[in-house]
């Protein structure tokens, strides 16, 4: 499961979505795994599904706001970071330090996103 990041409906509820919103977003998705008694969906599929749902014209403002917050949390978990070419800098030592700093920040962001995912799971599990 480390290779492919997954999320459950309970996690989506923990991020702030209602039970109905979590069901609607994952209704047409195929589960990739099972965590305990819950189906786990690929994070990229859930993000795509939320974006498609937000394209609908007749969505209430509160629903749109909630789903955008959930979407932002999921994007943080995805952690897509573009690598910057540090070898083109004038000072090689400065370039190396900047590269190390960026890698450390990515690791910290990844760990924070996983902690938020764990907190969302716990919140979703015990809120019902």
C-alpha positions as CSV (number, residue, x, y, z in Angstrom):
1,X,0.0,0.0,0.0
2,X,3.0,2.3,0.2
3,X,3.4,2.3,-3.6
4,X,-0.1,3.4,-4.2
5,X,-1.7,5.8,-1.7
6,X,-5.2,5.0,-0.7
7,X,-8.1,6.6,1.3
8,X,-11.3,5.3,2.7
9,X,-14.8,6.8,3.1
10,X,-14.1,7.2,6.8
11,X,-11.0,9.2,6.1
12,X,-13.0,11.5,3.7
13,X,-15.4,12.0,6.5
14,X,-12.5,12.8,8.8
15,X,-11.3,15.4,6.4
16,X,-14.7,17.1,6.6
17,X,-16.9,15.5,4.0
18,X,-20.4,14.2,5.0
19,X,-21.2,10.6,4.8
20,X,-23.3,11.3,1.7
21,X,-20.5,13.3,0.0
22,X,-18.0,10.5,0.7
23,X,-20.4,7.9,-0.8
24,X,-21.2,10.0,-3.9
25,X,-17.5,10.7,-4.6
26,X,-16.5,7.0,-4.3
27,X,-19.7,5.5,-5.7
28,X,-18.3,4.9,-9.3
29,X,-14.7,4.0,-8.1
30,X,-13.3,0.5,-7.9
31,X,-11.7,-0.3,-4.5
32,X,-8.1,-1.2,-4.7
33,X,-7.8,-2.7,-1.2
34,X,-9.6,-3.4,1.9
35,X,-8.6,-1.9,5.3
36,X,-10.3,-3.8,8.1
37,X,-13.9,-3.7,7.0
38,X,-13.6,-0.6,4.8
39,X,-12.8,-0.3,1.1
40,X,-9.8,1.7,0.2
41,X,-9.7,3.7,-3.0
42,X,-6.7,5.0,-4.9
43,X,-6.0,8.6,-3.9
44,X,-5.6,9.8,-7.5
45,X,-9.0,8.3,-8.4
46,X,-10.7,10.1,-5.5
47,X,-9.1,13.4,-6.4
48,X,-10.3,13.0,-10.0
49,X,-13.8,12.1,-8.8
50,X,-14.0,15.1,-6.6
51,X,-12.8,17.4,-9.4
52,X,-15.4,15.9,-11.7
53,X,-18.1,16.4,-9.0
54,X,-17.1,20.0,-8.5
55,X,-17.7,20.6,-12.3
56,X,-21.5,20.1,-11.8
57,X,-23.4,23.4,-12.1
58,X,-26.0,22.8,-9.4
59,X,-23.8,22.4,-6.2
60,X,-24.5,24.3,-3.1
61,X,-21.8,26.7,-2.0
62,X,-21.3,24.9,1.3
63,X,-20.9,21.5,-0.5
64,X,-18.4,23.1,-2.9
65,X,-16.4,24.6,0.0
66,X,-16.4,21.4,1.9
67,X,-15.2,19.3,-1.1
68,X,-12.5,21.9,-1.9
69,X,-11.1,21.6,1.6
70,X,-11.2,17.8,1.3
71,X,-9.5,18.0,-2.1
72,X,-6.8,20.3,-0.8
73,X,-6.1,17.8,2.0
74,X,-5.9,14.9,-0.4
75,X,-3.5,16.9,-2.7
76,X,-1.2,17.5,0.3
77,X,-1.2,13.7,0.8
78,X,-0.3,13.1,-2.8
79,X,2.8,15.2,-2.4
80,X,3.5,15.9,-6.1
81,X,6.7,18.0,-6.1
82,X,8.6,19.0,-9.2
83,X,12.4,18.7,-9.0
84,X,14.3,21.9,-9.7
85,X,17.6,21.6,-11.5
86,X,20.0,22.8,-8.9
87,X,23.1,22.1,-11.0
88,X,22.6,25.3,-13.0
89,X,23.3,27.6,-10.0
90,X,26.4,29.7,-9.8
91,X,27.6,28.3,-6.5
92,X,27.7,24.5,-6.3
93,X,27.7,24.4,-2.5
94,X,24.6,26.6,-2.4
95,X,22.9,24.5,-5.0
96,X,23.7,21.3,-3.0
97,X,22.3,22.9,0.2
98,X,19.2,24.1,-1.5
99,X,18.6,20.5,-2.9
100,X,19.1,19.0,0.6
101,X,16.7,21.6,2.1
102,X,14.0,20.8,-0.6
103,X,14.3,17.1,0.1
104,X,14.0,17.6,3.8
105,X,11.0,19.8,3.4
106,X,9.4,17.2,1.1
107,X,10.0,14.5,3.8
108,X,8.5,16.7,6.4
109,X,5.5,17.6,4.3
110,X,4.9,13.9,3.5
111,X,5.1,13.0,7.2
112,X,2.7,15.8,8.1
113,X,0.2,14.6,5.4
114,X,0.4,11.1,6.7
115,X,-0.3,12.3,10.2
116,X,-3.3,14.3,9.0
117,X,-4.5,11.1,7.2
118,X,-4.2,9.2,10.4
119,X,-6.0,11.9,12.3
120,X,-8.8,12.0,9.7
121,X,-9.2,8.2,10.0
122,X,-9.5,8.4,13.8
123,X,-11.9,11.4,13.5
124,X,-14.0,9.6,10.9
125,X,-14.0,6.4,12.9
126,X,-15.2,7.9,16.2
127,X,-17.5,10.7,14.9
128,X,-20.3,8.3,14.0
